[in-house]
Amino acid sequence: MGKQIAFFFLLTILFFSSCERQETKFRIGISQCSDDIWRSKQNAELKMESNFHDGVKLCFASAYDNSERQVQQIDSLVKQGVDLLIVAPNQVESISEAIDRTAESGVPVIVFERKTGSKKYTAFMSADNYEMGYQMGRYIAMLLSGKGKILEILGFKGSSPAEERHKGFSDALKNFPDLEVVSTLQGDWTEQKAYEEVKKHRSELEDVDLVFGHNDRTALGARKAFEEFLGQKQLPKFCGIDGLPGENGGIKLVRDSLLDASYIYPTRGDLLLKLALDILENRSFDKETLLSSAIVTPENAAVLYMESEELSNQFERLEQLHQKADNYLQQLTNQKMISFLAASLVILLLVLAVIVYRYYLQKARINDERDKMAHQQLQFYTEISHQLRTPLTLIEGPLSKLAQTDIIKNSDSQTSEMFAIVCRNTERLSGLINKVLEVQTGKHTGGLSFSEIDNLTVQSSKPATVNNENNNNKEFTLLIVDDNTDILTYLKSILSDNYQVFEASDGKEGLQVAEKEVPDLIISDIMMPVMNGLEFCRHIKDNIITNHIPVILLTARSLDEHQVEGFKSGADAYITKPFSSGLLLARIDNLLKNRKLLKNIWESQNPISEPIVEKKIEPSKPPKPPKEDVFITKFKDYIDKHYSDSELSVETIAQDMGLSRVQFYRKIKALTGCTPVDLLRKARLSYAKQMLEDTNQTISENRYVCRIFFYFVNRRPAFTCFKKASGKKAAVRMQLYFLP
């Protein structure tokens, strides 16, 4: 576990560290033919432009004017996996094969500033070197007024800028026959080479009027040589090409009169990188791009130098800002790493704490698993209990009933003994099953052993005698709900002699029968399909039609928690299988007697039979009444409001209370012992009696009330009821008064 945590921690650190490093999107190789201030300026521009493009990495290489070295550097850059190559060829033909190999390998190639003999490059960008040579020739002709001797110092032999500048310069001088190029020296773009060549040809150059170097460094080297051998004599004029800004650039040399003119040779590293990105990102681009330029003269050198200095300062500031940004990002990266390491340490401590905590919770988890297994075991034995006790009930019950028949009572001693053996062993089997189930579910039944169960006295299989004074006429109706057909048959056989019995095979069907028939008592199993007994019992107690009906749960679930669950669902009694038929009959008789006693008590205190007198009752918060009382109160309030309605009928009352006529009749009868018609008649009699007793008027003066009374109530029943309520004399007076 510890090794896994450490390994995960290490992987997380490496992952976050790699996320902090900027992902490289493009690698661009740059092969420079030499290393001078012009190349340095261009490289700086490339770097600055790359700061504005995420994921660009530049790889620089300089050949220092060595073609073989440049070929090697190009091949090396390709092997490193650059996505694009920018190359400034040292010579036209020397690196053509290397460029071809690069293009054939699938790497795009941009040739910059100098031309190459290869035709496989992707794009070309440069200034027009021929135009530069031509314009410098025209300017020199103007500077010398079309007459004089000129020294030309060439660039690197074989390089395209040197060849094109020479050609442009020569073509421009053709228009000025009085201008003579007295000597053409071979240089290599460096100041030292020009210095050496001028000193070598000193004798030939004493009367030169102007020196034209193919770049500013060449012109400056020639000036130094002339200063040495001419001394205080007048120096010739000096012109070059490049026109770079900065301390040693051509613009400052012109401003300071060290050169008489220069031609700006643009570096434009920013445009070069944009072209590279256009190629890499598959945007449109021009295959050849020529950069514009201008001549630097003493007249504009100061302004150009000032502008270049300002640009240089801005460039430096941008570079400083970029550097600061890099530093801030690095600090942020370091802070993130420190924060991450601290968070990781905290996480490790938390993980260790969790491990320790889990160690101490191991026993608790084991206990939870044991509890879960115990619960599953309990469910299993509950199912087994149901499966075993149901057939035991179907054995014990019929045996008990057979014991009361004449066949068994009048049988010979051998048959009686055999029957007794069956009864004893059935009860012994029941006791053994109960013992096994109770031990397995954690109940040890007083610590009885199996031998003690064997020695228990076998109870008599004779059923208890039930004294039910109302059984003969089947006054009460019962509903039996059980999915076991044999149980239904057995229960019906022991109950149908005394009660009218309805049947249902599950809770849903039982609920429909209960709502339709409104029985006096319900007997239900618990473990049934569709709707179990507990849910069925809750529906019975929540239904206004059936909430007054007592419910007996008859089931094999014998544990205390099972019984608690049953009583919480609203059951009135709980009997476990196997059961004695006598016990069941006695429990049914007891519940029905209690219900009848409640009827009598209710009838003696029935508010409907009392005089309807308006009384002022102090407001108080009464306790929540039972659901049966709520129904009766609703019925009473309805009668109080509508007893004088001559069209009032039982059907109307039932409809207004949301019940069918049969359901309403049976519920009122079950709760009060009276029919709805009797209750309505009693209410009207009470009202008439109250009107007669609470006034000094005679019957003749109360003629209107009495007419209403006899209109609503049949005369003979009304006379009997009124006689009981108001006395025989008043009843006779009323009857005589309304006789024809």
Order of alpha helices (4+ residues) and beta strands (2+ residues): alpha-beta-alpha-beta-alpha-beta-alpha-beta-beta-alpha-beta-alpha-beta-alpha-beta-alpha-beta-alpha-beta-alpha-beta-beta-alpha-alpha-alpha-alpha-beta-alpha-beta-alpha-beta-alpha-beta-alpha-beta-alpha-alpha-alpha-alpha-alpha-alpha-alpha-alpha
